Amino acid sequence: MSNVVLIKKIEEINQMKKHYKSFLSEKQPPGSVFSAKTPACSITAYKSGKVLFQGGGSETEAKKWGELPAIKQATKEKKVIGGHLPENFASLSVIGSDEVGTGDFFGPVTVVAAYVKKEQIPLLKELGVQDSKNLNDEKIMNIAKQIKDIISYSLLTLHNDKYNQLQQSGMSQGKIKAYLHNQAIGSVLNKISPEKPDAILIDQFAQEGVYYNYLKSQPNVQRENVYFSTKGESVHLAVAAASILARYAFVLRFADLSKKAGFHLTKGAGPKVDECAARLIHEKGKETLPSFVKLHFANTEKATKLYQKKYLR
């Protein structure tokens, strides 16, 4: 066991902080009470009560503070979404990939491929990794900060100015996503080499044949042990972890974009988004839109009409 999580009350965490005072790190992860690095392992205690021990001496060090949690073995699934997957797929070491932001008018597209070893599955479950659709942004941010230093992953961010250039050159959103997924997966494979995953799972946004057709002109297309499944977050924690990390990056980039705009932008593609875009046109000029939005969305026309109606009367 190279990672251990204990649940402690704040009083106990403060005691631990005093105990490790000579090993405390100046740089603390957001949401943490303290972070320490001992010769045996690294210890990070969070306000949530979780204390994470990482490194070769994790188990021995954690035992000083109480009984270790029982490790739940990943159960074999009789059936999973995507019947072509092996029955024990959920307990394998897998690279999972997912993307965020493709349905948002404002903000970039973020794609993450994440490698979750089978030995890490119980720890990630303990840290709260699950389908990100069941988590709010605050919870996602907290979990992402805890797992980003535990698993190997690759993050790609496609900002809107580049996105619009690609889209206007004739690339569909599906083709753009295929390029990003393949690149992120290849990056993770390089990071973990010579180790190889048992499988690669892509959260399906296109049929397998369509996906590979998108990539027919690309070098180094990943095909070995690659699987596709809708609702991939419920199939393997690697996709769930990738989704959380992608959402984490998206939320940070979105906050930066709001600062650039000078007011709070709205996620999604609803009427409130149109209002934000109309205000942006009024305050920054329509020529700034390409760096903020995905121009091919219907919101562009709606926002322009709203701007003319609201600000040019």
ABEGO torsion letter per residue (X at the ends): XABBBBBBBAAAAAAAAAAAAAABBABBBBGBABBBBBAABBBBBBAAGBBBBBEAAAAAAAAAAEBBBBBBBBBBBABBBGAABBAAAAABBBBBBBBBGAABABEBBBBBBBBBBAAAAAAAAAAGBBBAAABBAAAAAAAAAAAAAABBBBBBBBBAAAAAAAAAAGBBAAAAAAAAAAAAAAAAAAAAOABBBABBBBBBABBAAAAAAAAAABBGBBABGBBBBBGAAAABAAAAAAAAAAAAAAAAAAAAAAAAAGBBBBBEABAAAAAAAAAAAAAAEAAAAAAABBAABAAAAAAAAAAAAAAAX
